[in-house]
Amino acid sequence: MPIGIMSAMHEEIHLLHKQMEVESEVLLGMRTYFVGKLYGKEVVVVFSRWGKVAAASTATALIVKFGVDEIIFSGVAGGLDKRLNIGDIVIGESLIQHDMDATPIFSKFEIPLMDKTYFDSDTNISKRLTSAAQKYVAENKLENVLIEEFGLHSPTIYSGNIASGDRFISDNTEIERFRTELPDVLCVEMEGAAVAQICYEYGVPFGIVRTISDSANDDAHIDFIRFVDKVASHYTSGIIEGYLGGVNEKGEL
């Protein structure tokens, strides 16, 4: 069965699309699913658009319509942990919806009727993504001008928790609230936890890899699209290449 590969922005996956042997294009729910082979593996590649609803509907289609047996989501995120710098990579271990609040009926962040706040990614997939990311960082194929522009001299790879919600976080006050309420969360984005919930409900393993594009503060909008197009797309392409082509199921190169 094929592997589903998702990103929230076209800029994040356009290099993967170019490298694919596309066998068919399926238009479904206003999204184009590219079916074919990538680095010798059967894949379905799609950009979901931003937000939890868009990501959840796309993940559901990948599972129900295309029969994928795992899903990889790759994209950018805003850093919350003070150790994170632009260009660092976070492999998601668990995902939480930071805007879920059904109190007082349920605890804050708990998904109603599921008795869960965090959804765990697949351990083996995460190990393989980590190895692929390590390989990509070691090769450092980015152009020197981009390395200088964004300060990408020594990217670091982290594994940990990621928060998702339907808000672009760009406020220092919000950052402090996150650090108080969710101190174990490394970064914030808008899709991963929705994909995680769908995969949990369907019993499909998944992995999440995020490139830190900003510090989720008042400067989060600066050069965001340029970073995604010129840097994050290369991160996605390189890590997915390593994951599909050079890393075994034990996470070994």
Beta strands, then each sheet from edge to edge (+ up, - down):
strand 1: 3-7
strand 2: 21-28
strand 3: 31-38
strand 4: 41-47
strand 5: 70-79
strand 6: 89-97
strand 7: 118-120
strand 8: 157-164
strand 9: 185-189
strand 10: 206-214
sheet 1: 2+ 3- 4+ 1+ 5+ 9- 8- 6- 7+
sheet 2: 2+ 3- 4+ 1+ 5+ 10+
end
